[in-house]
Amino acid sequence: MSDFDRNASLPWGSRVARAGAAEYDLGLRSYMLGIYNLMTVALGVTALVAMAIFMMGKTSPVVQALYMSPLKWVIMLAPLGFVFFLSLRFERMSYSALLGTFLAFAATMGLSMGSIGFVFKVGSIVQALFATTAAFGALSIYGYTTKRSLSGMGSFLVMGLFGLIIASVINIFVGSGILGFAISLLGLLIFAGLTAWDTQRLKQEYDVVAGSGELASKASVMGALSLYLNFINMFQFILALTGQRDD
């Protein structure tokens, strides 16, 4: 009789455990897929706006003159304002407002990046885009699948990011080619590491937001913002290191 009880109860408990694990994995995959989908949509918006600026610049000297004037700094720094706004206000915003602001940010980033078509050859831009996509995909997969904690690396990378920002501001006034190369190389390494770290962080944060639909939706937008910024920065640094200028 005892053998019957043991053989009957264990498979039942095992099935319940497997069902719970399967449900959790399904929810996690859905959450992460939502983040990647939002990131992809935002990148698409950025690309469309950037291409529109590039095409208009080819036919309109006014557009090129705008990007050569001091007003270019307003266009270039506008996305930074969106990032600060989203970081400070996202908890008080509704999901629809948060998503709308995120997409508006992506469009503004497209305005900022539209000028790269005036500087680099189209072939170089496409090559940098493919290289970024491949590197981002590999790093994000690593961050999602690795069992190793990347939390310590994240703290180091964030400190490196602050140093990178300071060095970039200094180089605006110095204009050193060697320093610019070092900044691009260091920036690429930092955002490559952040891609893996952010992916693992977002995966772990699912445990916190899984019980709330509204919170999970808003967290997915902010997660998409993090990965979007990593992708964009990796692309810009790869282009700066490998791109051929359109003289």
N, C-alpha and C positions, 0 to 999 in steps of 0.2 A: 504493500500500500504506500509506504514511504517512497519507493522508487517511482510509483505512478505520480505522486504529488510533485516530486522534484522535476520529472520530465515534462509535466504539464505546465508548471508555473514558470520555468525559465524561458521557454520559447515565447510565452505571452509577454513577459517583461522585456525580452529582447526586441520583440516587435514594437512595443510601445516606445522603447528607447530609440529604435531606428526611425520610427515615424516622427518623433520629436526632432531628431537630428536632421532628417530630410526636410522637415518644415522650416527649421532654422536656416539651413543651407539655401533653400529656395528663396526665403525672404532676403537673405544676405545678397544672393546673386541679383535679385530684382532691384535691391537698393543700389548696388554698385553699378548695375547696368543703367539705371536711371541717371546716375552721376555722369557716366561716360556719354550717354545720349545728350544730356544738357551741354556738356563740354563740346561735343561735336557740333551741335546746333550753333553754339556761340562762335566756334571757329568758322563755321560756314558763313555766319553774318559778317564776321570780321573780313573774311576773304572776299565776299561780294562787295563790301564797301571799299576795300582797298583796291580791288580791280576797277571799280567805277572811277575812283580818283585817278588811277593810273591811265585809264582810257581818256578821261576828260583832260588830263594833263598833256596827252599827246596832241590834242587838237586845240587846247586853250592855253595860251601863254599866261593868262591871268592866274590859272590854277598853279602852274609852276612858280610864278612870281610870289604867290601866297606862301608856298612852302619854302621859299628862299628869304622871306621877310621875317622880322622879329615875331610876327604872329604865329610862326611855326612852333614857338615854345608853348603857346597857349594850347595848340592842338596836341602837342606831344605830352603835356603835363595833365591834360583833362582826364585821361583814364586813371591817373593816380588819385585824383579827387574822387572818382567813383569808387575806387577800392577802399579808401578811407571811410567814405560814407556807408558802404555796405558792411564793412567790418564793425562800425560803431552802432549802426541802426538796425541790423538785420533782425534782432530779437523783438523789436517793436513793430516790425513791418509784417503785413500779411504775406502769404505765399505768392499771391498774384502780383503784389507790388514788388516783392523781392525779385521775382522772375523777370518782370518788366524792366526793372532797374539793371539787372544783370545783362539782359539783351541790349539795353541802351548803352551800357558800358562796352559791350562787344562791338557795337557799331562805332562808337567813339574811338575804340582801339583801331578799327579799320581806317578811320580818318587819319590817325597817327601813323599807321603803317603804309598808307598809300604812297608815301614819298619814296619807299625803297625801290619802286619801279623806275624812278628817275635816277637812281644811283647805281643799281646793280643790273646786270644782264638777266633777262627773263630765264634763261637756261640755268643760271646759278641759283636763282630763287627757287626754281622747281627742284633742283638737286638738293638744296638745303631743306626743302619741305619734306622730301622723301626720306632723307637722312634723319630728320627730326622725328618723323612718324615711326620709323623703325626703332630708333633709340628709345623713344618714349614708350612704345609698346612693350619692348623687352624689359625696361626698368619697372614699369607698372606691374607687369606679370610677376617679376621678381618680388616686388613689395607685397603683392597679394598672396604669393605662395610660400614665401620663406617663413620658417619657424623661428628664425633669429630675430630678437628684438632690435629695432632700429631707433629706439627712443634716444639713446645716447648720441648717435650720429646726427639726429635731428637737431639737438641743442647746439652741436658744433656747427652745423650748416647754417642755422639761423644767425649765429654770431658772425660767421663768414659772410653772410648776406649783408649785414650792416657794414662790415668793412668794405665790401664791394661797392655799396652805394656811396660811401665816403670817397673811395678812390675814383669812382666815375665822376663825381662832382668836381674833384680836384682836376681831373683830366680835361674837363670842359674848358678850364682856364689855361691849363698847361699845353694841351694839344700834343702830347707825346705819343708817337706811333708805337714805341716799345711798350709804354704803359698801357696803351689801348689794346695791344695784342695780349698782354698779361691779364688785363681785365676780362677780355673775351674768353680766354682759356679758363681762368678761374671761375667766371660766371657760368660757363658751360658745365664744369664739374659740380658746382654748387647746385644748380637746378636739376642736373641729372640725379644727384643724391636726394634732393627734395622730392623728386617724382616718386622714387621708391618709398621714401619715408611717409609722404602724404598718403600714398595708396594704402600702406599698412595702417596708418592712423585712421583713415576713413573706414577701413574694414573693422577696426576695433571699436570705433564710435557707434557702430550699428547696434551694439548691445544697449547703448544709452537711449537711442532714439526709436528703437524698434516698436515700443509700446504706444507711440503717439504718431498718428498719421500726419498731423500738421507739422509737428516738430521734425519728423523724418523728411517731409517734403522740403522744408526750409533748409535742413541740414544738407540735403542733396544739392541744392543750389549753391550753398557755400563750398561744398566739396568740389563741385564742378568749377567754381571760381579758382580754387587752389590749383587744380590740375591744369586748367586753362592757362593760368599765369606761368606755370612751369613749362608748358608746351611752347607758349609764345616766346618766353625768354630763351629757351634752348634754341629755337629757330633763329632768333636774332643773333645769338652768339655764334652759332654754326655758320650763318650767312656772313657775319663779320670776319670769321676765320678763313672761310673757303671761297667766298663769293668773288666773282670777277666784276670789277666796276665798269659801268657803261660810259666810257669816255666820250 
